[in-house]
Amino acid sequence: PDGFVVAGYLPEWRYEGAHWESLATHLTHLIFFSAEPKPDGTITGLDRLPRPELLKEARKAADDNDLKLLVCFGGNGRSSGFAAMTGSDKSRKKFVENLAKLLEKKKLDGVDYNW
């Protein structure tokens, strides 16, 4: 129904062989799992995002089907940097700047925090 969000998490070990078009027709939001914030505001775990060729395929399927692509931060033991990062104005600002650059560079539509 209109107004509902159907989100799916896709972990890094499932990118290869993913059927992007099928995911895009069944979901409203696809969340790539997951990167990590470091206490100093930098981002680690970016190697867990789809490789460029797969990200391009995902973006095309998303654009063709009104699917939003997001990156998840944290979850599954990947949240240890959140508390220190958010506790410092300097680190928090650096994280937001790094996040904005990441979203733009990878052409992602948003972020999911799994703290």
C-alpha positions in Angstrom: 0.0 0.0 0.0 1.0 3.6 -0.6 2.9 5.1 2.3 4.5 1.9 3.5 8.2 1.3 3.6 9.5 -2.2 2.7 13.2 -2.2 3.7 15.7 -5.0 3.2 19.2 -5.3 4.6 21.8 -6.8 2.2 25.0 -7.9 3.9 28.3 -7.7 2.0 28.5 -11.5 1.6 25.3 -11.4 -0.6 26.2 -8.7 -3.1 27.7 -11.1 -5.7 24.9 -12.7 -7.5 22.2 -10.3 -6.1 19.3 -9.8 -8.5 19.1 -6.1 -8.3 16.0 -5.7 -10.5 14.1 -8.2 -8.4 15.1 -6.5 -5.1 14.1 -3.1 -6.6 10.6 -4.3 -7.5 9.9 -5.8 -4.1 11.5 -3.2 -1.8 11.2 0.6 -1.3 14.6 0.8 0.5 17.6 -1.4 0.2 20.2 -1.1 3.0 23.8 -2.1 2.4 25.1 -3.7 5.7 27.3 -2.2 7.1 30.0 0.4 7.7 31.3 1.7 11.0 31.9 5.1 12.6 35.3 5.4 14.3 35.6 7.5 17.5 37.5 10.2 15.6 34.7 10.7 13.1 36.3 8.7 10.2 34.5 5.9 8.6 35.7 2.3 8.3 34.3 -0.8 6.7 33.8 0.9 3.3 35.1 -2.3 1.7 31.8 -3.8 2.8 29.9 -1.7 0.3 29.3 -3.2 -3.2 32.2 -3.0 -5.6 31.7 -0.2 -8.2 30.3 -2.5 -11.0 27.7 -3.9 -8.6 26.8 -0.5 -7.2 26.2 0.7 -10.7 23.8 -2.2 -11.4 22.1 -1.5 -8.1 21.8 2.2 -8.8 20.2 1.5 -12.3 17.7 -0.9 -10.8 16.9 1.6 -8.1 16.4 4.5 -10.5 14.2 2.3 -12.8 12.0 1.3 -9.8 11.9 4.2 -7.4 14.1 2.2 -4.9 16.2 4.1 -2.3 19.7 2.8 -1.6 21.1 3.4 1.9 24.2 2.5 3.8 23.9 1.1 7.3 26.2 2.1 10.1 26.7 -0.3 13.0 25.0 -3.5 14.0 26.3 -7.0 14.5 29.2 -5.9 16.7 30.0 -2.9 14.4 28.8 -0.1 16.7 31.7 0.4 19.1 32.7 3.8 17.7 29.3 5.5 18.0 29.5 6.6 21.7 32.9 8.3 21.5 32.1 9.8 18.0 28.8 11.3 19.1 30.3 12.5 22.4 32.7 14.9 20.7 31.5 18.0 18.7 34.7 17.8 16.6 34.3 14.0 15.9 30.6 14.3 15.2 31.1 17.1 12.7 33.9 15.2 11.0 31.6 12.1 10.8 28.8 14.1 9.2 31.2 15.6 6.7 32.6 12.2 5.8 29.1 10.7 5.6 27.9 13.5 3.2 30.9 12.8 1.0 30.3 9.1 1.0 26.6 9.4 0.1 27.5 11.8 -2.8 30.4 9.7 -4.1 28.5 6.4 -4.0 25.2 8.0 -5.1 23.4 6.7 -2.1 20.0 8.1 -0.9 20.4 7.9 2.8 21.7 6.2 6.0 20.4 3.7 8.6 21.9 3.8 12.0 22.0 0.5 13.8 23.5 1.5 17.1 
